[in-house]
Amino acid sequence: MTKTPGQLAYETDVEAKPTYDDGSPRRAWESLDAVVKRSWERNPTPRWKKAD
């Protein structure tokens, strides 16, 4: 299965920031709601930059 631009951006974002502010892990792409996935597909850019 080919990953969509939104999925690639989300996974890159999760790699840079794997947990929420409360320390809980972020969900896998497959478990995201359709509305959240659609948001990532409309704007397929990571929101966090990985710390150097």
Backbone bond lengths (Angstrom), bond angles and torsions (degrees), N, CA, C in turn:
res aa  C-N    CA-C-N  psi(-1)  N-CA   C-N-CA  omega(-1)  CA-C   N-CA-C  phi
1 M - - - 1.455 - - 1.533 109.59 -
2 T 1.309 116.14 132.46 1.452 122.38 179.15 1.523 109.52 -83.61
3 K 1.321 115.97 134.89 1.464 120.35 178.77 1.526 109.49 -80.84
4 T 1.319 115.44 143.10 1.461 120.95 178.82 1.531 109.29 -80.80
5 P 1.339 117.46 163.42 1.457 119.83 176.37 1.534 112.27 -57.87
6 G 1.323 117.30 -38.00 1.461 120.75 178.87 1.516 111.96 -65.61
7 Q 1.310 116.71 -41.35 1.465 120.39 178.84 1.522 110.62 -65.38
8 L 1.313 117.62 -43.18 1.463 120.63 178.25 1.529 111.09 -61.45
9 A 1.331 116.60 -42.31 1.467 120.38 179.06 1.523 110.51 -64.85
10 Y 1.330 117.60 -43.28 1.461 121.18 179.74 1.527 110.54 -62.54
11 E 1.315 116.95 -45.94 1.462 119.87 -178.98 1.524 111.83 -65.30
12 T 1.325 117.41 -35.12 1.462 120.80 174.58 1.524 109.97 -65.05
13 D 1.313 115.99 -40.83 1.457 121.71 178.92 1.531 111.16 -63.85
14 V 1.329 116.37 -42.72 1.471 120.78 179.20 1.526 110.39 -65.64
15 E 1.312 116.91 -36.22 1.468 120.34 177.77 1.528 110.51 -62.17
16 A 1.339 116.30 -39.99 1.461 121.05 -179.84 1.526 111.97 -73.65
17 K 1.324 117.16 -34.12 1.466 121.98 -179.33 1.522 107.98 -140.35
18 P 1.328 117.63 85.98 1.469 121.37 -172.29 1.524 115.56 -76.27
19 T 1.332 117.65 -11.08 1.463 119.48 -179.39 1.522 110.49 -128.11
20 Y 1.343 114.96 157.17 1.455 120.95 172.82 1.525 108.62 -76.99
21 D 1.304 117.17 172.70 1.468 121.14 -178.25 1.523 112.75 -59.41
22 D 1.326 117.20 -27.03 1.466 119.64 179.77 1.533 112.72 -85.00
23 G 1.335 116.88 1.76 1.458 121.55 177.60 1.514 114.71 92.88
24 S 1.326 117.91 -7.15 1.462 119.67 179.31 1.526 109.73 -76.52
25 P 1.332 117.03 145.75 1.467 119.91 -177.58 1.518 112.29 -70.67
26 R 1.322 114.97 146.84 1.457 119.80 175.82 1.520 109.23 -75.15
27 R 1.313 116.01 150.65 1.463 121.55 -175.29 1.533 111.72 -77.28
28 A 1.318 114.68 155.35 1.463 121.06 174.65 1.524 109.42 -70.66
29 W 1.307 116.45 153.83 1.455 122.84 -179.92 1.530 111.64 -50.74
30 E 1.309 116.38 -43.54 1.457 121.64 -176.30 1.527 112.67 -60.98
31 S 1.319 117.74 -25.10 1.466 120.39 -176.71 1.532 113.32 -98.74
32 L 1.325 117.48 3.45 1.463 120.24 178.58 1.526 110.67 -76.45
33 D 1.320 115.69 149.75 1.460 121.40 175.83 1.530 109.83 -68.12
34 A 1.322 116.48 155.18 1.461 121.79 -179.26 1.525 111.99 -58.45
35 V 1.325 117.51 -36.88 1.468 121.21 -179.75 1.533 110.39 -64.85
36 V 1.314 116.93 -40.89 1.469 121.25 179.48 1.527 109.84 -66.78
37 K 1.318 116.26 -44.69 1.468 119.58 178.29 1.526 110.94 -60.36
38 R 1.324 116.38 -41.93 1.458 120.81 -179.98 1.530 110.76 -61.64
39 S 1.324 116.81 -38.42 1.462 121.03 177.25 1.527 110.79 -61.36
40 W 1.322 116.47 -43.88 1.467 120.40 178.78 1.528 110.89 -67.62
41 E 1.315 117.49 -33.98 1.470 120.06 178.54 1.524 111.63 -70.56
42 R 1.324 116.80 -35.04 1.475 120.00 178.04 1.517 111.54 -70.42
43 N 1.329 116.86 -32.97 1.464 121.40 -178.78 1.529 108.05 -133.25
44 P 1.343 117.47 77.80 1.458 120.79 -174.08 1.529 113.62 -80.58
45 T 1.309 115.09 62.18 1.468 120.28 176.58 1.517 109.43 -129.98
46 P 1.332 117.46 136.16 1.470 119.48 176.84 1.524 110.84 -59.63
47 R 1.316 116.41 143.85 1.465 121.27 -178.44 1.516 112.24 -94.69
48 W 1.335 118.11 -19.58 1.463 122.53 -178.09 1.524 109.27 -115.70
49 K 1.312 115.10 148.02 1.453 120.13 173.50 1.512 108.14 -104.74
50 K 1.300 116.89 135.06 1.453 122.42 179.58 1.521 109.30 -67.67
51 A 1.317 115.96 134.32 1.470 120.46 179.02 1.524 109.46 -68.73
52 D 1.317 115.61 140.75 1.467 120.24 179.22 1.499 112.50 -82.23
